[in-house]
Amino acid sequence: MAKTPSPTAAGAAAPADALKDDLRFEDALEELERLVEQMEAGQLPLDQLLQRYQRGTELLALCRQRLEAVEAQVKVLEDGQLKPWAGA
């Protein structure tokens, strides 16, 4: 059974920087997907919809931040030199 994401205290949204450092990218993405499913179902009261939207924006920012950090670390060996990866 999938775990239900817990809303932030009193419905207040924390900034992405305040999200747990130990929250893995995969866990954040999974929670984001669950939030989207709940929102798309159209069965939530407006206040809960807003809370999930705010949490979703936090998770999206976290995922983007983590992806950008990984992209910055990806290197390609070229002519004996490590160079930043330009993408494919």
Buried (B, 14 or more C-beta within 10 A) or exposed (E): EEEEBEBBEEEEBEEBEEBEEEBEBEBBBBBBEBBEEBBEEEEBEEEBBEBBBBBBBBBBBBBEBBEEEEEEEEEEEEEEEEEEEEEE
